[in-house]
């Protein structure tokens, strides 16, 4: 978008799985750490040995900021926990509900 001349970019993140619901393996953590050691700030230890809790929305926000986007709106609804409101592939994988596969993303140039 910036290469096409966009100057007033706004990003909206979420709803998404939140950190307390997003447990990942040591290998997942290691991949992010290998990419950039500063990525460790998006992880906290899990109660499960060899696992971490990943802050996906904060990671996405940081990537947008690195790209020069300064107008970022972040929704903090946890799609994993709010079963009546959102579908969640991870919740489905944990055997907690049916997955409908609905997802919406959009990019608009005004």
HULIN-V308810 format. One record per backbone hydrogen bond with DSSP energy under -0.5 kcal/mol. CO is the residue of the C=O (numbers start at 1). NH is the residue of the N-H. If there is no record, write none. Layout:
CO|NH / CO|NH
This chain:
1|6 / 2|5 / 9|71 / 11|73 / 13|75 / 16|79 / 18|21 / 18|22 / 19|22 / 21|23 / 22|54 / 24|52 / 25|29 / 26|30 / 27|31 / 28|32 / 29|33 / 30|34 / 31|35 / 32|36 / 36|39 / 37|40 / 38|41 / 39|42 / 40|43 / 42|55 / 44|53 / 47|49 / 48|51 / 50|26 / 51|46 / 52|24 / 52|54 / 53|44 / 54|56 / 55|59 / 56|60 / 57|61 / 58|62 / 59|63 / 60|64 / 61|65 / 62|66 / 63|67 / 64|69 / 65|68 / 68|70 / 70|72 / 71|11 / 73|13 / 73|75 / 77|16 / 77|79 / 78|82 / 81|83 / 82|85 / 82|86 / 88|92 / 89|93 / 90|94 / 91|96 / 92|95 / 98|100 / 108|110
